[in-house]
Amino acid sequence: MSDQSSVESYRDLEVWQRGITLVERVYEVTDRFPDREQYELTSQLRRAVVAIPSNIAEGWGYSSRDQYVYYLEQARSSLLEVETQLIIAERLSYITEDTRDDLLRGTTVESKMLLSLMRSLQS
Protein backbone atom coordinates (compact mmCIF):
# COMPACT_ATOMS: atom_id res chain seq x y z
CA MET A 1 0.00 0.00 0.00
CA SER A 2 2.28 2.73 -1.22
CA ASP A 3 -0.32 5.46 -0.67
CA GLN A 4 0.42 5.65 3.07
CA SER A 5 1.50 9.21 3.96
CA SER A 6 5.29 9.47 4.47
CA VAL A 7 5.51 5.72 4.84
CA GLU A 8 7.45 4.25 1.96
CA SER A 9 7.62 0.64 3.09
CA TYR A 10 6.09 -1.71 5.60
CA ARG A 11 9.51 -1.52 7.30
CA ASP A 12 8.69 2.10 8.18
CA LEU A 13 5.62 1.06 10.16
CA GLU A 14 6.12 1.06 13.92
CA VAL A 15 3.68 -1.85 14.21
CA TRP A 16 5.95 -3.96 11.94
CA GLN A 17 9.09 -2.86 13.82
CA ARG A 18 7.51 -3.79 17.16
CA GLY A 19 6.52 -7.13 15.65
CA ILE A 20 10.15 -7.83 14.77
CA THR A 21 11.21 -6.93 18.31
CA LEU A 22 8.57 -9.30 19.67
CA VAL A 23 9.98 -12.07 17.46
CA GLU A 24 13.44 -11.47 18.89
CA ARG A 25 12.15 -11.53 22.47
CA VAL A 26 10.13 -14.72 21.98
CA TYR A 27 13.10 -16.47 20.38
CA GLU A 28 15.27 -15.49 23.36
CA VAL A 29 12.67 -16.83 25.80
CA THR A 30 11.97 -20.07 23.93
CA ASP A 31 15.70 -20.83 23.73
CA ARG A 32 15.35 -21.69 27.42
CA PHE A 33 12.34 -24.01 27.03
CA PRO A 34 12.93 -27.71 27.74
CA ASP A 35 14.31 -29.71 24.82
CA ARG A 36 11.18 -31.88 24.83
CA GLU A 37 9.19 -28.79 23.73
CA GLN A 38 11.33 -28.14 20.65
CA TYR A 39 8.71 -29.57 18.26
CA GLU A 40 5.71 -28.59 20.32
CA LEU A 41 5.18 -25.32 22.19
CA THR A 42 8.52 -23.81 21.12
CA SER A 43 7.76 -24.43 17.46
CA GLN A 44 4.15 -23.24 17.69
CA LEU A 45 5.07 -20.08 19.56
CA ARG A 46 7.85 -19.20 17.14
CA ARG A 47 5.67 -19.80 14.08
CA ALA A 48 2.87 -17.67 15.51
CA VAL A 49 5.13 -14.76 16.48
CA VAL A 50 6.91 -14.76 13.10
CA ALA A 51 3.50 -14.62 11.42
CA ILE A 52 2.76 -11.22 13.00
CA PRO A 53 5.27 -9.02 11.13
CA SER A 54 5.15 -11.38 8.14
CA ASN A 55 1.42 -10.80 7.65
CA ILE A 56 1.86 -7.04 8.05
CA ALA A 57 4.48 -7.13 5.30
CA GLU A 58 2.47 -9.45 3.06
CA GLY A 59 -0.63 -7.30 3.33
CA TRP A 60 1.37 -4.22 2.41
CA GLY A 61 2.07 -5.80 -0.97
CA TYR A 62 -1.59 -5.81 -2.02
CA SER A 63 -3.13 -2.85 -3.79
CA SER A 64 -6.52 -3.51 -2.20
CA ARG A 65 -7.23 -2.01 1.21
CA ASP A 66 -9.56 -4.92 1.94
CA GLN A 67 -6.74 -7.40 1.28
CA TYR A 68 -4.39 -5.41 3.50
CA VAL A 69 -6.94 -5.37 6.32
CA TYR A 70 -7.38 -9.13 5.89
CA TYR A 71 -3.64 -9.68 6.46
CA LEU A 72 -3.65 -7.31 9.42
CA GLU A 73 -6.48 -9.40 10.86
CA GLN A 74 -4.34 -12.50 10.34
CA ALA A 75 -1.46 -10.76 12.16
CA ARG A 76 -3.76 -9.94 15.07
CA SER A 77 -5.05 -13.51 15.14
CA SER A 78 -1.46 -14.77 15.39
CA LEU A 79 -0.83 -12.22 18.13
CA LEU A 80 -3.71 -13.63 20.17
CA GLU A 81 -2.28 -17.11 19.62
CA VAL A 82 1.08 -15.90 20.96
CA GLU A 83 -0.59 -14.43 24.03
CA THR A 84 -2.31 -17.73 24.78
CA GLN A 85 0.89 -19.70 24.30
CA LEU A 86 2.78 -17.34 26.63
CA ILE A 87 0.16 -17.95 29.31
CA ILE A 88 0.54 -21.69 28.77
CA ALA A 89 4.34 -21.39 28.98
CA GLU A 90 4.06 -19.57 32.29
CA ARG A 91 1.59 -22.12 33.68
CA LEU A 92 4.01 -24.90 32.72
CA SER A 93 6.80 -22.96 34.50
CA TYR A 94 8.79 -22.47 31.30
CA ILE A 95 8.78 -18.70 31.88
CA THR A 96 8.26 -16.59 34.96
CA GLU A 97 5.15 -14.58 35.65
CA ASP A 98 7.23 -11.39 35.23
CA THR A 99 8.47 -12.50 31.80
CA ARG A 100 4.95 -13.39 30.76
CA ASP A 101 3.61 -10.04 31.93
CA ASP A 102 6.41 -8.15 30.20
CA LEU A 103 5.75 -9.92 26.91
CA LEU A 104 1.99 -9.49 27.26
CA ARG A 105 2.45 -5.74 27.73
CA GLY A 106 4.22 -5.77 24.36
CA THR A 107 1.48 -7.79 22.71
CA THR A 108 -1.16 -5.44 24.08
CA VAL A 109 0.54 -2.44 22.48
CA GLU A 110 0.96 -4.38 19.24
CA SER A 111 -2.72 -5.36 19.25
CA LYS A 112 -3.85 -1.77 19.75
CA MET A 113 -1.60 -0.61 16.94
CA LEU A 114 -2.94 -3.27 14.59
CA LEU A 115 -6.54 -2.35 15.43
CA SER A 116 -5.78 1.34 14.89
CA LEU A 117 -4.18 0.65 11.51
CA MET A 118 -7.13 -1.53 10.46
CA ARG A 119 -9.60 1.18 11.44
CA SER A 120 -7.66 3.84 9.54
CA LEU A 121 -7.70 1.69 6.41
CA GLN A 122 -11.40 0.97 6.72
CA SER A 123 -12.46 4.61 7.07
N, C-alpha and C positions, 0 to 999 in steps of 0.2 A: 504494500500500500504506500506508494511513493508520494501520495498527496498529503501526508502528515506534515503539519507546519514545523519547520526547522529540524525535522527528524528525517535523516537521509537513509537510515538503515534500521532494521530491528535491533542491531547492536547499540544503537543510540537510546533505546528505550530503557528507562530505569527498571521497569518490571522484568525485562529480559536479563539485565545485569544482575538484579537481585536473585533471579532464578539460577544463574550460573554460580553465584556465591552459595546458594542453598545446596546445589549439587556438590560443591567442594566440601561443605560442612558435613553433609550426609555421608560422603565417601570417607571422610576422616573418622566419623563415629562408627560406621559399619566395619571399618578395618579392625576394630576391637571386638566385633561379635565373635561368638564361638565358631570354630571351624565347621561344626555340624550344620550351621545356618548358611553356609556359603551358597548353596543352591536353593535355599528357601527364602527366609525373610531378608537376608542380605541382598540377594538377587532381585527380589520383588521391590524392595525399597529403592534400590539403585535405579532400576528401570523406571519406576514411577517418577522419581525426582528428575531424572534426565528428560523425561517426557515434557516437563513443564516448560523450560526454555526452548526445547525443540519444537513444541507446538506453537509457541509464540512466533518463532522464526518461520515455521512452515506456513502459518496463516498469513504472515506478512507478504509472502510471495504471490498470493492470489489478488486479482484485481477487484474481486467482489467483496464488498463489506460484509455481506452475509457469510461468505466462506471464511473470512478472517474471524468474525465473531464465533463461528463454529469451532475453529481451532483454539481460540481463547477459552471457549467452554471446555474443550478437551484438556487444556492446560489446567484449568481450575479443578476439573474432575480428578486429574492426576495429583493435584495438590491435596485434595481431600483424602485421597488414598494414602499419600505420604503421612498426613497427620494421623490417620488411623494406625498406620504401621509403626509410627513413633510411639504412640500410646501402648501398642502391643509390646514393643521393644522394652519400654520402661517396666511394664507389668511382668515381663520375663526376666527382669533385672539385667538386661543387656546394656542399658543406659540408666543414668541417674535421673531422678525427678527434675533436678536443676537443668540437666542437659535437654531433657524433653521439653521443659518449659521454655528454655532459651530458643530451641528450634521452632516450637509452636508460635512463639512471638514473631519469628521471621515468616512463618507461613501465613499468619494472620495479616501481616502487612502485605504480603504478596497477593493474597486473596482479595483484599480491598483494592489493590492496584488493578488487578485483572478485572474486577467488577466495574471499576471506574472507566477503564479503557473500553470495555464492552458497551457500557452505557453511552459513552461519547460517540462510538461508532454507530450506535443504533438511533441516535437523535438527528 
